[in-house]
Amino acid sequence: MDVTDVHGTVANGFEPVMDAFQRNFAQDAGVGAALTVYQHGARTPRTRSCS
């Protein structure tokens, strides 16, 4: 089984987004991904994975 490291920061209240991102790689390790979300002009979750 390949291990994928997930790194990033999450604003308060957006922890479920990070959990879903991590679950995605635990269930089906991909080659990599990144996610940045802006809400009202402020960056909230920012995550990335590396296999």
ABEGO torsion letter per residue (X at the ends): XBBBBBBEBBBBGAAAAAAAAAAAAAABBBAEBBBBBBBGGBBBBBBBBBX
